[in-house]
Amino acid sequence: MKQYKFILSGGGTGGHIYPAIAIANELKLRFPDAEFLFVGAQDKMEMQKVPQAGYVIKGLWIAGLQRKITLDNILFPVKVLSSLWRSRSIIKEFKPDVVIGTGGFASGPLLQSAGMSGIPTLIQEQNSFPGITNKLLSKKASKICVAYENLERFFPQGKIILTGNPVRQDLLDIDSKRSEAISYFNLDDNKKTLLVLGGSLGSRRINQLIEKELDFLIASGVQVFWQCGNFYMAEYKHFSDRENVQVVSFIDRMDLIYAAADFVISRAGASSVSELCLVAKPTIFIPSPNVAEDHQTKNGKAIVDNGGALLIKESELDLSFESVFNKLIHDHQLQINLSNNMKKLAKPNATKDIVDAIVTLLK
């Protein structure tokens, strides 16, 4: 059998990195002798997370445009040209059979260079509203795996495959892990657990909300497991001194914390939404309004419109949070309905379906 070579690019946030790693892991299962190379932005979190997962990564000098005039913006054209040149060099040296992009700054120049070199490319679009990079790349991409329906208004219809987003395979059987989870995180088995997720980088607004509402939450009878993000840990870690509160910067066992959780407050990044559909815990989405095309609101609404979750806009938190949370934790039938409807939207075979699409590109 031919020894295949794959380049994967995804980064900037966990929502781009972990899908790329999940795809690589599935490819490795099917092609144990294959060679893998990741390409990321040289100063982003993928430069740590990918080697931790056991893969080699090379960095490009690339970053996104800022919303104000900065030195980075002035250097942007130089960075793009530099990254295109470096990407062509990497592709020429590694000679991949397929190049896979899961989003992030580095995937643009890499997939553009691969397309120009005649190498098959696959885009994995996680959001319900694609960013400008993937819209541009789609013109030359061989296949486009998407997580939401009705994306033919953005992408060529004949290239689209509805697969869902890759998720951690250890989330497929969390029901059997509850006892282990309670013990692992030192939680009280007699209390309901509220899991607060701000995304891989943390969320200032969600952290501010939990700080403000902590007395209300504790009085509601829940214990709070609060992932605040590395950037905010120094500011919020002292809340762990309170009874029934744990504050962490990062969660190393997502399967176990999902198993322990009874309720979830979360951003609506594409990977988080896909994971939550799989574990189907009653959830309140608080989408970030500060992302391109407001795609988190669109991601969350796709679940809400199917009766699978609740959603509060950041601008309405002060007015609505306590009443919405009270309803969630006291209405048992609502909890059942949300979980059942969310589960219907899950796509547990997404990673395998994406790899099936990659296999069709192998010559």
C-alpha angles and dihedrals in degrees: 000000000000116000102238126209125210132188117198127188127189131130155119093094137025088255090071099032102051096050089053091050091047090053091048091050092052092047089051091054090054098038107030092176095051122120120230134198127178124204121200144155107288098233100038132099094262088075087070103029098051096053088046087059090053102258134119117243134190122200132227125206095242139126137165127261116271122224093241135046108281138153088255090058092050089051093045097099090047091050092050093051091045091050093048090052092046092046092053089050092050092048093047092050099041097038098206123200092213134009118211126197125194098176137273133109097292097052092070100064092033096055092039090055092046091051091049089051092053095248117143113253133196125198120204106202111195102182135076088230113042123222123242094258095060092043089057094042092049092074091070100025117115095214135006118205112200136187099208136051126244097041093131088097086068104031137039104274096222092060098050122106118180104221108140123232124305111256134187107278091218088072093068095085109029096137091076092052102061097104092046089048095051089051096043094054095035093238129163108255090204094061132070113246124227112202115203116198124185097177127261092301096041128242123254093200095050090046090052090049095051092046090052095043100038095107090049092049094049090046087054088065100249130124113229125225103188124190103195102171131248093273092058102035097100090052097049109025093095089071087073086075088072121090114257093016128106121179120194133171095215136007115227097187108044091167091061097044091050088049090053097043122099096177132019135206109192148159113249102240111152097251093046091051092050092048092048091051088055096049092036100206118163102269141190111203119209102186120207109244090199099077129096115284090356086270095162091064089050091048092051094044090054087064096038092051088058093050094253104120147001123249134200122187115228090241090058100045097101091049102039112023101090095045093046093047092047091053092048097052097040101042106078094180090053089053091052093047093049093049094047094047093045092051090056089061095052120112104198094173095055097114093050092046091051091050089048086058091049091051090058088061095056114107 
